[in-house]
Amino acid sequence: MVEKITHNGTLLAVIVDHRFRESGIHFFTPDDLSQQLAFMRHPAGKIIDPHIHNPVPREVRYTQEVLLLRKGRLKVNFYDENRCYLESRILEAGT
């Protein structure tokens, strides 16, 4: 349901299948990344306690992005830093 694509110890992608439905809060990225990816599923009426996000200095070395596929299919090709093809994944939207 969750796949991490890595190359030479570097995280290239986190793919969260549209069928992922686990209850609670699930972070898919390590704490040291500048962008965090999480999934939250709570019962109706759940109240999240007020909280703050502590300032954490981060250095962004590469642009990161999130793709949310709502409809259709998408082929994603992965390449290394020399633009050599590594592998592909077909992503599918779900409900």
C-alpha positions as CSV (number, residue, x, y, z in Angstrom):
1,M,0.0,0.0,0.0
2,V,3.0,2.3,0.6
3,E,6.1,2.0,-1.6
4,K,9.3,3.9,-1.3
5,I,11.4,4.2,-4.4
6,T,15.1,4.7,-3.6
7,H,18.4,4.7,-5.5
8,N,21.8,4.5,-3.9
9,G,20.3,5.3,-0.5
10,T,18.4,8.4,-1.7
11,L,14.6,8.5,-1.5
12,L,13.2,9.3,-4.9
13,A,9.5,8.8,-4.3
14,V,6.8,7.7,-1.8
15,I,3.8,6.1,-3.5
16,V,0.7,5.8,-1.4
17,D,-1.9,3.5,-3.0
18,H,-5.4,4.9,-3.2
19,R,-6.6,2.0,-1.1
20,F,-4.6,3.0,1.9
21,R,-7.1,3.6,4.7
22,E,-5.5,2.9,8.0
23,S,-6.9,4.8,11.0
24,G,-4.9,7.5,12.8
25,I,-2.0,9.6,11.5
26,H,0.7,8.1,9.4
27,F,3.8,10.0,8.3
28,F,5.5,8.5,5.2
29,T,8.5,10.7,5.0
30,P,11.5,10.9,7.4
31,D,11.7,13.9,9.8
32,D,14.7,15.3,8.1
33,L,13.0,16.1,4.8
34,S,11.8,19.6,4.3
35,Q,8.4,18.5,3.0
36,Q,6.4,16.1,5.1
37,L,3.8,13.7,3.7
38,A,1.2,12.2,6.0
39,F,-2.2,10.5,5.8
40,M,-4.9,11.1,8.5
41,R,-8.1,9.2,9.0
42,H,-10.2,9.8,12.0
43,P,-13.8,9.0,12.9
44,A,-16.4,11.8,12.3
45,G,-16.3,14.3,15.2
46,K,-12.7,13.7,16.1
47,I,-11.2,16.8,17.6
48,I,-7.4,17.3,17.2
49,D,-5.9,19.0,20.2
50,P,-4.6,22.5,19.5
51,H,-0.8,22.3,18.9
52,I,2.0,24.2,17.3
53,H,4.6,23.3,14.8
54,N,8.0,24.1,16.2
55,P,10.3,26.0,13.9
56,V,12.9,23.7,12.4
57,P,15.6,25.3,10.2
58,R,15.9,23.2,7.0
59,E,18.0,23.5,3.9
60,V,16.1,22.7,0.7
61,R,18.6,21.3,-1.9
62,Y,16.1,20.0,-4.4
63,T,12.5,21.0,-5.4
64,Q,10.1,18.4,-4.1
65,E,6.6,17.8,-5.3
66,V,3.4,15.9,-4.5
67,L,1.2,14.4,-7.2
68,L,-2.3,13.7,-6.2
69,L,-3.9,11.6,-9.0
70,R,-7.7,12.1,-8.9
71,K,-8.6,10.6,-12.2
72,G,-7.0,8.4,-14.8
73,R,-3.6,6.7,-14.9
74,L,-0.1,8.2,-14.9
75,K,3.2,6.6,-15.9
76,V,6.1,7.9,-13.8
77,N,9.7,7.3,-15.0
78,F,12.5,7.5,-12.5
79,Y,16.0,8.6,-13.4
80,D,19.3,9.0,-11.6
81,E,21.3,12.3,-11.2
82,N,22.9,11.6,-14.6
83,R,19.5,11.3,-16.3
84,C,19.9,7.5,-16.7
85,Y,16.6,5.6,-16.6
86,L,16.1,3.5,-13.5
87,E,12.5,2.2,-13.5
88,S,8.8,3.1,-14.0
89,R,5.6,2.9,-12.1
90,I,2.0,3.2,-13.3
91,L,-0.1,5.1,-10.8
92,E,-3.9,4.8,-10.8
93,A,-6.5,7.1,-9.3
94,G,-9.1,5.7,-7.0
95,T,-12.0,6.5,-5.0
